[in-house]
Amino acid sequence: MIKIENKKMNLLNTLMRIESNEIPVYCTGYPKESFMKLYQNKYNIISENNNMFILKGKDYSLIDKMGFDAISIWDFRRGIGGYRLDFRTEIDGWGRIMTNNWYTWDGVFKDEKIINNWNHLTLPSERDLILLARFLRYNNKMGYVLSLPGLFEKTWQSMGFIFFSKCLKKNIEFIRRIIDFFYDYIIKLIKLLQKYGVNIFLIADDLGYNNRSFIQKNIFFQLFLDKYKNLVNFIHDNKNYVIIHSDGYISNFVDLLIDIGFDGIQSIEPNAGNNIFELFRKFGDKICFIGNLDNGKYLTFGTTLEVRQYAEKLIKKAKKYNSFLIISPTQQINEITRPENIYHMIKITKLQSRN
């Protein structure tokens, strides 16, 4: 068995599928402020009051004290960009049309000229990256996972889903042009983040609805597979690690995600129809499974007993099929999540790790 020296190594050993007694606990992004206040008051979690633990106004010493081994950081996917059409509507850096801060399922990437002249998608500023590098150097015992944009999600969002669907039939080469645009940006972003000390990445790309895929598997294979293989190989060539995050039903994509070479797959929402126990049985130790504590069921509406029993079942079944598991919520922890359920999710995972 591997002796775990710190939380980051706990995460890395599991992503590398190295046998260990430890089951890491992963936080899917900094929880909402209202939740954090409730949790701090309930469990007497006190800040270190040290600016070296603070990044983009978020105090990560609290995440450490809660017991998490790792957390996604979502604040460095792009720099400032976009423009406003009127007081209600804006176009963000990805080309999405937003009304009252909500995505409208439409975008402005409708022709080649717009893409060729698009200057609203900018990389994170040097100032922000210097602060990130300092933060990572100081906090090197916990796993910090930097989120990257997803190729599929950003492609269809920049076009709008209706236009994307039409182009699948009438102008697939235009879709490829947009994929290339975002692929080039992601490569530049990875290089920049690696330069400033990042070595664990998460690509956020929602591929599913409830009980069905967002995109047909053969279309994903045709348009996105090779690009994703290139991205993952580029990350691995620098001895870094990469997780894929997807909401919704993705069980039928797991074989492709393994073929691409992802180290882990995160979320695996049971409420969306994913049966992680069947995935354990089918795929064994071929990829690290992350998540499956459903925010919408167990962590918000479940009892602490249900949370404990489900976490125990996850750990037991993972061991049975020699699968590598990291426990985490399926989504970001928000104000309606019950603090006691998060507490018991972490506690039972740590307790089971020692047994």
Backbone torsions as a table, in degrees:
resi	resn	phi	psi	omega
1	MET	NA	148.0	-179.6
2	ILE	-85.8	133.2	174.6
3	LYS	-82.1	123.5	-178.1
4	ILE	-85.4	121.2	-177.5
5	GLU	-91.6	-29.6	178.2
6	ASN	-158.2	175.9	-174.1
7	LYS	-66.0	-37.6	179.7
8	LYS	-63.3	-43.0	178.0
9	MET	-65.5	-32.7	175.1
10	ASN	-58.1	-47.0	177.8
11	LEU	-64.7	-49.0	-175.2
12	LEU	-64.0	-40.6	178.3
13	ASN	-59.0	-39.0	-179.3
14	THR	-72.8	-40.8	176.5
15	LEU	-63.5	-34.1	177.9
16	MET	-80.7	-3.2	179.1
17	ARG	59.8	48.2	173.8
18	ILE	-99.7	130.0	-175.4
19	GLU	-61.8	134.3	-177.7
20	SER	-155.0	156.7	174.8
21	ASN	-77.2	-17.0	-170.6
22	GLU	-89.1	135.9	170.3
23	ILE	-107.6	112.0	-179.8
24	PRO	-70.0	158.9	174.0
25	VAL	-120.5	128.2	-170.1
26	TYR	-116.4	134.9	177.4
27	CYS	-102.2	130.3	-169.3
28	THR	-84.5	25.6	-176.2
29	GLY	128.4	158.2	-176.2
30	TYR	-62.0	126.8	-178.1
31	PRO	-62.5	159.6	176.8
32	LYS	-60.9	145.0	-175.2
33	GLU	-57.4	-39.3	-178.9
34	SER	-63.5	-37.6	176.6
35	PHE	-66.1	-44.5	-177.1
36	MET	-60.2	-38.8	178.9
37	LYS	-64.2	-42.7	177.2
38	LEU	-61.5	-45.1	-177.2
39	TYR	-65.8	-44.4	179.2
40	GLN	-59.5	-44.8	-179.0
41	ASN	-67.0	-39.2	-175.3
42	LYS	-72.1	-37.1	-173.4
43	TYR	-117.1	14.6	174.4
44	ASN	54.1	48.2	176.5
45	ILE	-87.4	118.5	-173.3
46	ILE	-114.0	133.3	179.6
47	SER	-64.1	151.6	173.1
48	GLU	-72.7	-15.1	-175.7
49	ASN	52.2	46.7	-178.4
50	ASN	-128.6	120.5	-177.1
51	ASN	-61.2	-20.3	179.8
52	MET	-70.7	-16.2	176.5
53	PHE	-93.6	-1.5	-174.7
54	ILE	-105.4	130.8	178.8
55	LEU	-138.0	126.0	-178.1
56	LYS	52.6	38.1	177.1
57	GLY	78.8	6.4	-177.8
58	LYS	-110.6	131.9	-174.8
59	ASP	-94.0	101.4	-175.8
60	TYR	-80.5	-8.0	173.1
61	SER	-64.9	-28.7	178.5
62	LEU	-68.8	-38.3	179.0
63	ILE	-64.8	-41.7	176.9
64	ASP	-61.0	-46.0	-176.8
65	LYS	-70.8	-24.1	175.0
66	MET	-67.0	-25.4	178.5
67	GLY	112.7	2.1	178.2
68	PHE	-69.3	146.2	176.4
69	ASP	-91.8	-23.8	-175.0
70	ALA	-156.6	161.2	-179.8
71	ILE	-152.6	145.3	172.0
72	SER	-78.3	139.8	172.5
73	ILE	-114.1	120.7	-171.0
74	TRP	-105.1	5.3	-167.6
75	ASP	-91.7	4.0	-173.0
76	PHE	-127.5	30.2	179.1
77	ARG	-79.1	-27.8	177.4
78	ARG	-160.7	166.9	174.8
79	GLY	-92.0	-162.9	179.9
80	ILE	-73.5	136.3	179.1
81	GLY	-176.7	161.8	-178.5
82	GLY	114.6	178.7	-179.8
83	TYR	-154.6	162.6	-176.3
84	ARG	-107.5	135.0	175.7
85	LEU	-87.5	-41.9	176.5
86	ASP	-156.3	-170.3	-173.6
87	PHE	-69.1	-16.8	-179.6
88	ARG	-104.8	-28.8	-167.7
89	THR	-117.6	135.1	176.4
90	GLU	-138.5	159.3	173.3
91	ILE	-110.2	122.2	-178.2
92	ASP	-87.6	179.0	-175.5
93	GLY	-61.7	-23.7	178.9
94	TRP	-82.5	-6.8	-176.9
95	GLY	90.9	8.9	-179.5
96	ARG	-82.5	144.6	176.6
97	ILE	-91.7	120.6	-176.1
98	MET	-115.6	132.7	174.5
99	THR	-121.2	122.7	-175.8
100	ASN	51.7	42.1	177.8
101	ASN	67.9	14.7	176.8
102	TRP	-114.6	137.3	178.4
103	TYR	-70.1	134.6	-175.0
104	THR	-94.0	3.3	-174.8
105	TRP	69.2	23.6	176.4
106	ASP	-135.9	159.4	-179.7
107	GLY	-145.8	175.1	-173.0
108	VAL	-104.7	-2.7	-179.5
109	PHE	-78.8	82.4	-176.7
110	LYS	-109.7	-12.6	177.6
111	ASP	-153.1	166.3	-175.3
112	GLU	-60.9	-37.0	-177.2
113	LYS	-61.3	-41.2	179.9
114	ILE	-61.4	-44.4	-178.8
115	ILE	-65.2	-45.1	-177.0
116	ASN	-62.9	-28.0	-177.2
117	ASN	-105.9	10.3	-175.4
118	TRP	-75.3	118.4	180.0
119	ASN	-124.3	20.8	-176.5
120	HIS	-97.6	-8.3	177.5
121	LEU	-99.2	105.3	-175.7
122	THR	-116.0	152.3	176.7
123	LEU	-74.5	159.2	176.8
124	PRO	-55.2	148.8	-177.6
125	SER	-70.4	155.7	178.7
126	GLU	-61.2	-37.2	179.4
127	ARG	-60.6	-46.7	179.7
128	ASP	-63.8	-39.4	-178.0
129	LEU	-69.4	-34.5	176.0
130	ILE	-64.4	-41.7	176.8
131	LEU	-64.8	-38.5	177.0
132	LEU	-62.7	-46.1	-179.1
133	ALA	-61.2	-42.0	178.2
134	ARG	-63.3	-43.4	179.1
135	PHE	-59.9	-46.5	-177.4
136	LEU	-67.3	-36.8	177.9
137	ARG	-64.4	-40.7	-176.6
138	TYR	-76.1	-33.9	-175.8
139	ASN	-109.7	62.6	-172.1
140	ASN	-93.3	9.0	-179.6
141	LYS	-105.1	-3.5	177.3
142	MET	-116.8	151.4	-178.4
143	GLY	-84.1	114.4	176.9
144	TYR	-108.5	121.2	-172.4
145	VAL	-112.5	116.2	-175.5
146	LEU	-88.5	126.2	-176.9
147	SER	-79.4	138.2	175.0
148	LEU	-116.2	153.6	175.6
149	PRO	-70.1	152.1	179.4
150	GLY	-93.0	143.9	-177.4
151	LEU	-65.8	-47.4	-178.6
152	PHE	-65.2	-50.3	-175.3
153	GLU	-61.0	-47.5	-177.6
154	LYS	-70.3	-31.2	178.0
155	THR	-63.8	-54.0	-176.8
156	TRP	-71.9	-32.9	179.8
157	GLN	-66.6	-37.9	-179.2
158	SER	-67.4	-24.4	-179.4
159	MET	-95.8	-28.8	-167.0
160	GLY	92.9	141.4	-170.6
161	PHE	-68.0	-35.9	-180.0
162	ILE	-66.1	-45.6	179.8
163	PHE	-66.0	-39.5	176.2
164	PHE	-58.1	-45.6	-178.9
165	SER	-62.9	-40.7	178.2
166	LYS	-65.1	-40.3	-178.7
167	CYS	-68.5	-26.3	176.3
168	LEU	-58.9	-31.3	-178.4
169	LYS	-95.1	-33.9	-169.0
170	LYS	-112.2	-23.0	-173.5
171	ASN	-153.0	62.7	-175.5
172	ILE	-66.9	-24.8	178.7
173	GLU	-66.8	-30.1	176.1
174	PHE	-67.4	-38.5	174.9
175	ILE	-60.7	-42.7	178.9
176	ARG	-60.7	-36.6	178.8
177	ARG	-62.4	-41.8	179.2
178	ILE	-69.8	-39.6	176.1
179	ILE	-57.3	-44.9	179.1
180	ASP	-61.0	-40.3	179.5
181	PHE	-58.9	-49.2	-178.8
182	PHE	-74.3	-32.6	175.7
183	TYR	-59.6	-47.6	179.9
184	ASP	-60.7	-40.6	178.8
185	TYR	-64.5	-44.3	-177.6
186	ILE	-63.8	-40.3	177.1
187	ILE	-59.8	-45.6	178.2
188	LYS	-61.4	-40.7	-179.6
189	LEU	-65.5	-43.8	178.8
190	ILE	-60.1	-47.5	179.9
191	LYS	-57.1	-44.0	-177.8
192	LEU	-66.2	-45.5	179.9
193	LEU	-65.4	-38.8	176.7
194	GLN	-61.8	-40.4	179.0
195	LYS	-58.4	-32.1	-177.4
196	TYR	-100.8	19.4	167.2
197	GLY	102.6	5.9	180.0
198	VAL	-82.1	135.2	176.5
199	ASN	-135.8	4.1	173.3
200	ILE	-130.8	127.9	-175.9
201	PHE	-123.5	156.1	171.5
202	LEU	-132.7	125.0	175.5
203	ILE	-96.4	120.4	-177.7
204	ALA	-96.7	110.8	-175.6
205	ASP	-147.9	96.2	-176.5
206	ASP	-70.7	120.6	-175.0
207	LEU	-111.2	-2.8	-173.0
208	GLY	-141.7	156.4	165.6
209	TYR	-98.4	-168.3	169.3
210	ASN	-71.0	121.5	172.8
211	ASN	67.3	8.7	174.6
212	ARG	-158.3	159.2	-179.1
213	SER	-76.8	152.9	176.3
214	PHE	-74.9	-32.9	-175.5
215	ILE	-134.7	144.3	177.9
216	GLN	-64.5	142.7	-175.3
217	LYS	-60.8	-39.3	-178.6
218	ASN	-67.5	-31.0	177.4
219	ILE	-71.6	-42.1	176.1
220	PHE	-59.1	-44.7	179.5
221	PHE	-58.8	-45.2	-176.3
222	GLN	-67.4	-41.8	-170.5
223	LEU	-99.0	-34.6	-166.4
224	PHE	-116.3	-19.1	-171.2
225	LEU	-59.4	-52.4	-176.0
226	ASP	-65.3	-39.0	178.6
227	LYS	-62.6	-41.9	179.2
228	TYR	-67.4	-37.3	175.8
229	LYS	-60.8	-41.1	178.6
230	ASN	-63.2	-43.1	179.3
231	LEU	-62.6	-47.0	-178.4
232	VAL	-65.2	-42.4	178.0
233	ASN	-63.3	-38.1	178.7
234	PHE	-62.1	-42.2	178.0
235	ILE	-66.9	-44.7	-179.2
236	HIS	-67.0	-31.6	179.4
237	ASP	-60.3	-24.7	177.6
238	ASN	-98.1	17.9	179.3
239	LYS	57.5	36.3	175.4
240	ASN	-105.9	176.4	-173.8
241	TYR	-128.3	152.7	-176.0
242	VAL	-145.1	133.8	178.8
243	ILE	-111.8	145.6	170.9
244	ILE	-104.3	129.6	173.8
245	HIS	-108.4	133.6	172.5
246	SER	-147.1	132.3	168.3
247	ASP	-75.5	168.5	170.4
248	GLY	78.0	-168.8	-177.1
249	TYR	-80.0	117.0	-178.7
250	ILE	-133.3	11.0	-176.3
251	SER	-57.8	-34.6	-179.0
252	ASN	-77.8	-4.3	177.6
253	PHE	-100.6	-7.7	-171.7
254	VAL	-60.4	-38.8	179.3
255	ASP	-62.6	-38.3	177.3
256	LEU	-67.3	-40.9	-179.1
257	LEU	-65.3	-33.9	174.5
258	ILE	-68.4	-43.7	179.0
259	ASP	-61.4	-38.5	177.6
260	ILE	-62.8	-35.9	177.1
261	GLY	111.0	13.5	178.0
262	PHE	-59.3	143.5	178.2
263	ASP	-78.4	-32.1	-178.8
264	GLY	-148.8	159.7	176.2
265	ILE	-127.5	126.6	-170.0
266	GLN	-118.4	142.3	175.8
267	SER	113.2	-78.1	177.4
268	ILE	51.2	59.8	-175.8
269	GLU	-65.1	119.0	175.5
270	PRO	-66.0	-34.6	180.0
271	ASN	-66.7	-17.5	178.2
272	ALA	-91.2	0.2	177.0
273	GLY	105.5	3.4	178.8
274	ASN	-81.4	128.0	176.5
275	ASN	-105.4	96.1	-175.2
276	ILE	-64.9	-27.9	-179.4
277	PHE	-69.1	-35.9	174.4
278	GLU	-69.2	-35.3	176.7
279	LEU	-67.8	-38.6	173.2
280	PHE	-55.9	-49.8	-175.8
281	ARG	-63.5	-41.5	-173.5
282	LYS	-77.2	-38.9	-171.1
283	PHE	-112.1	-10.5	174.1
284	GLY	53.5	-119.3	-174.4
285	ASP	-103.7	23.0	-175.0
286	LYS	-78.6	-17.8	178.1
287	ILE	-155.1	155.5	177.2
288	CYS	-86.7	129.4	178.9
289	PHE	-96.5	130.4	-175.2
290	ILE	-127.6	122.9	173.4
291	GLY	122.2	-138.3	172.9
292	ASN	79.8	-2.5	169.0
293	LEU	-87.7	98.3	-169.0
294	ASP	-70.4	122.9	177.3
295	ASN	-60.7	-39.7	-174.7
296	GLY	-74.7	-17.2	-179.1
297	LYS	-115.3	-73.7	-170.8
298	TYR	-70.9	-47.5	-169.3
299	LEU	-80.9	-19.5	178.5
300	THR	-104.3	-44.7	-173.3
301	PHE	-111.3	-8.5	-178.8
302	GLY	-81.7	167.2	172.9
303	THR	-88.9	164.6	177.2
304	THR	-62.8	-33.9	177.9
305	LEU	-64.4	-42.9	178.7
306	GLU	-62.8	-40.2	178.6
307	VAL	-63.5	-46.9	-179.2
308	ARG	-62.3	-44.9	-177.7
309	GLN	-65.7	-38.7	-179.2
310	TYR	-70.7	-40.2	177.4
311	ALA	-62.7	-42.0	176.9
312	GLU	-60.3	-42.5	179.5
313	LYS	-63.8	-42.8	177.6
314	LEU	-56.7	-48.1	-177.1
315	ILE	-65.9	-43.1	-179.7
316	LYS	-62.2	-46.7	-178.1
317	LYS	-69.5	-36.3	177.2
318	ALA	-61.1	-42.7	178.2
319	LYS	-64.7	-39.2	-178.7
320	LYS	-59.2	-40.8	-176.0
321	TYR	-101.1	13.4	179.6
322	ASN	56.8	31.2	178.8
323	SER	-88.6	150.4	178.3
324	PHE	-97.1	129.5	-169.4
325	LEU	-129.8	138.0	167.7
326	ILE	-124.6	122.2	-179.0
327	ILE	-77.4	134.9	174.3
328	SER	-161.5	159.2	167.6
329	PRO	-62.1	158.7	177.4
330	THR	-79.8	-23.6	-176.0
331	GLN	-136.0	177.9	174.5
332	GLN	-62.2	142.9	179.2
333	ILE	-78.8	120.3	-176.5
334	ASN	-118.0	-171.7	-169.8
335	GLU	-67.4	-20.3	-179.7
336	ILE	-93.8	-4.6	175.6
337	THR	-69.7	137.3	-178.5
338	ARG	-79.3	120.7	-179.7
339	PRO	-54.2	-39.7	-177.7
340	GLU	-64.8	-27.4	178.6
341	ASN	-74.6	-38.4	174.1
342	ILE	-63.8	-43.7	179.6
343	TYR	-57.5	-46.5	-177.2
344	HIS	-74.7	-29.7	173.2
345	MET	-58.8	-46.7	-180.0
346	ILE	-68.9	-45.6	-175.3
347	LYS	-62.5	-46.2	-176.1
348	ILE	-70.3	-33.2	177.9
349	THR	-65.1	-44.3	178.1
350	LYS	-64.1	-40.6	-178.8
351	LEU	-66.1	-44.6	-179.9
352	GLN	-66.6	-30.5	179.0
353	SER	-63.1	-30.7	-177.2
354	ARG	-83.4	-13.7	-176.7
355	ASN	-89.2	NA	NA
